Structures are given as C-alpha cells and as structure tokens.
Amino acid sequence: MSSCCEKEEARQDRARNSLIAAFSLLLAALAVVAGPLSASRALAQMPEAQMGPEAGSELNGTGPMASPSPSNNEMPAPIPNLHILQPVRGSMIVSPPYGSAPLRVGFFVLATDPEGLGFLTYSWNFGDGTVSSLPPELYIFHTYQSPGSYVCELTTTTVDGRKETFFQGVIVQPAAH
C-alpha cells in the first residue's frame, strides 16, 4: 500500500511543480506586457512641459520642444536636389609586366571623369624611388634598372579635388648572362 501512496504523492508533487512553473510563466508574461503599459501611463500623467527628449536634462535647457511644422499650415520650401559627384573611373595596364633588367615598360592609362571637369594632376610613383607628375599621352614609359617586384601607383586628381588611385605590378628579373 505504501508503494501506491508514494506514487500518488509523486504525481501530486509533479502536478504542483507544473502549476508553479505555469504560474511563474504567466507572471513573467504579465510583467513584459504591463511594463510598457505602466511606463506609457506614467508619461501620460507627466505635465506637458516635461515631455520630450529634453525632460529632466540640464543639457538641453528647459521648456517643451518646439514644433518643427509652421503654425500657419504652410508647407516649408522644398529642399533643392543634391548633386552627388560621380567618382573617377578607369584602369591602368603595363606592358610588358615582367622581364629582365634593365626593363623598359609602358603604362597605358584610361581614366575618365564622368562629371566632364577634367584632370588637374597626375602623380606617379613607380615603386623604385622614381616619381613623376607627367600626364600620360598614350603611354608613359619607365625603365626599371634593378631586379625586384615593384608596384607602380598613379593618383589622378580632378579639377574639383576628386581622386582615384590606380596600381600595377612589375616584376624585374636579373639580367640574363
């Protein structure tokens, strides 16, 4: 008989624990729902002068926030269209990209300014200590004297200050004997 009573007590304990868990879950759900409701009631009961982002802040001054819309129901003037300048586009090709020292290469640059303002400066860094500001005609030539791997960098600047930088690698091998 004691086995039967123990089983009944265990069943009642599980049922009691399930009820406690369900009740706890219900209270948690009510707290989640009631929290924002009680906060909105508290805001609704505040005087109008204390509402808004400046309420309780010494940084923003005192008084209610000004209304952004005109009081005479007129629409504000439209904001003019903002012209966003297009970036410079282009590419740079080297020919030949590798060879034996001394290696004379030509850099072909194709750069366009979609705004049509044109280029003011060209700044070359050939990667071997040599720099130039010559604009490329069709090709700009450079001779690499020493073996090594080099990165040529060209920065073009438009009349209004927009820039674009192009890169091209060159590999110079030791001279053949």
N, C-alpha and C positions, 0 to 999 in steps of 0.2 A: 504494500500500500504506500510505503514511503516513496517508492520509485514513481508512482503516479502523482503524488503530491509535489515531488521535486520537479517533474516535467511541467506541471501546471504553474508552479512558481516561476520557472524559467520562461514559460510562454508569456506570463504576465509581466515579467521584467522586460522582455523584448518589446512587448506592446507599449509599456510605459516609456521605454527609451525612444521608441519610434514617435510617440506623441510629443515627447520633449523636443526631439530633433525637428519635427514638423512645426511646433510652436516657435522654436528659435528661428527657423527659416522664415516663418510668417512675420515675426518681429523685425528681422533684418530687412525684409522686403518693404514693410511699412516705413522703416527708418529711411530707406532710399527714396521712397515716394514722398514722404512727409517732409523730408529735409528741405528740398527746393520750395515746397509749398509754404512752409513756415517762413523761409527766407523772403519769399515774394510778399507775404503778408506784412512782414516787418518793414520792407521797403515801402509798401503802400501806406503804412502808417507814419512814415517819416514826413516832416514838413517839406514842402516843395523846394525851399532854399537849400536843403541838404542833399538833394538827389543829384545824380550825375557823377562823372569821374572826379570832380573837384570836392566832393563831400568828404570832410574830415582831413583835407590835405592842406598843409601850410604852404606848399609849393605853388599851388595854382590860384591863390587868392580866395576871396570869399564871394558868395552870391551864386545864383544859378548860371548855368552855361547859356551863352547867347544862342539864339536860334539861327541856323545857317540860311534859312529862307527869308526873303524880304516879306515885310508885313503887309505890303500893298498888293500882294498876289501877282506881281510882275515877275517874269522869268529872268534870271540873270543872263548876261550876254554869253553867247556860245564861246567855247574855248577854240581858238584857231587851230587848224590842223598842224601837227608837229611833224616836221620833215626829219626823218631819221636817215642820216647819210649812209650810203652803201659802202661796204668795205672794198678795198682794192683787191683785185683778183689777178692771178697769174701763175706762172711757173718758170723754172729755170732748168736748162739742160746743159750738161757738159759733154764735150766731145774732144778727144776720147776720155773716158772716165778712168782709165788706168794705162800704165806703160812704164818704160824705163826712163831713168833720169839721164839728162835733163828732159823733162816732159813739157811740151807746149800744148796747152789746152785752150779751147774756145768755149766761152759761156754764152749761151743763147738765152735771152730773157724775153718773155712775153708777159707784159703787165698791162692791165687796163684799169682805168678809173671810171667806174660806172657813172659818176657824177659829171664827168667831162671837164673837170677843172685842170687836169694835167699834173705832172710830177715836177716837184721843185728840186729835190736832191736824190742822188743815188750814193749810197755808202757801201763800198766793197771792203770785205776783209777776206783775203784769200787763204787765211789759215796758216801761212808760213811767215807771218810778220809783215807782209806787204798789204797796204791799204790803198784805196783809190776812191775818188769821187767822180770819175768819168761816167757820163751816161753811155749806155750801150747803144751802138749804132745798130748793127745786126748781130755782131759777135763782139765780145771783148776778150782779148787774148791775154794769157798769163803763162809764164814758164816757171815750173817747179824745178829747182836745181837739186834738191836733196831727196833721197828715198824717204818714204813715210806715208802715213794716211792723213789727209787734210780735209777740212770742211770749209768750203767757201760760203760766205754769208753775204747776202745783198739785202740792204734795207732801203726801200723806196719810200719817199715822203711826198705826199701831195701838197698842193699849194695851201690847202686849209688844215694841214697838220696830220692827216690820217697816214698811218704807216702800215707797211706789210714787209715781212722779212722772209726771204727765200733761202734755202740751204741746198748744197750739192756736194757730194763727196768725191774725192780724187785719191787714187792710190798710185804712188810712185815707187817703182821697184828699183833695186840697184842696177846700175848700168851693166849691160852685157859686155864681157871681155872677149 
